[in-house]
Amino acid sequence: MAAALVSDDSFLDEYEDKALPIGYRFVPRDHELISFYLFNKIKGFQLPSDVVKNIDFYYLDPFHFSPCEFKHGRKNNEAYYFTKTKEIRSKMDRIERHTRNGYWKSRGKAEEIKHGDRIIGLKRLFVFHWRIPELGFGNWMMHEFSLHPTLLIPHPLFDEKIKAK
């Protein structure tokens, strides 16, 4: 599972990105996030860059993230993370998305991400809501990316790599 966190606040581009060479920006398309990052991460392959960090995303509130991490995307207000999801035990088909001070609520249906004619993943939109109703919802939204189940079906080439491990 990968998450792209977006803030409405525009942070200054004064923070240097150590993961990319000077002059490069990390502005991937949806199918590139799934094909080159999420798929490779799940399969244990080398990633093209270390821009996408591993964190325990659903245990942190949005204000815990450093402003210097929001330097990607077209408006320099996006951050990208890998995170594992935690299923709710009583409802194994649901994922827990609660933080200490709020929760991520889904907005709309999952969007299919295609590369050519093939569906390779799903993208869901979530908005952060505070637990205290008077605070309403924050100015944080998250796009959650997941692989389409057909990509996880074993392929002979991948089977050999997994057996070798």
C-alpha positions, 0 to 999 in steps of 0.5 A: 500500500502506498499513500500520497499525502497532500496538504492545502498549505503551500510550503516554501521550496527551500528544503533540499531534496537529498534523494534526487539529483539537483534539477530533478523533481518527483512528479510521478503519474499514478500508473508510474507509482504503481508500476515502478514503486509499489509493485517493485516494493511488494515483490522485493525488487530494487526501487528507482529512488528512495524518495518514497519512505517507509512509515507507519502512516495510520498511527500518525496524525497529519500534523506530525509530518515535517513540512520539509517532506512536502516538496513533491508534486506539481504544487510542492505540497505532496509527500509519498510513503509506503505503509502497511495496512491493518485489517479490523479483526471483526471485519477482515475486509475492512482496513483500520485508518484511525490515528490518535486524534482522528481518522481518514474517511473515504470519499467516493469510489476507488478509481481504476488505474490503467496502463494501456488496456490493463488495470494495474491498480486502484486509487482511493481518496481519503480526507482527515477528520478530527475525533472532536466533531467541533473541529470538523475535518482538516485540510489534509487529504490522502490518495491511497494506491493499491495493486490490482489483485491480478498483478499479485498472481504468481508469474514463473519469473517471479516464482524463481526469485521468491524460491531463491530467497 
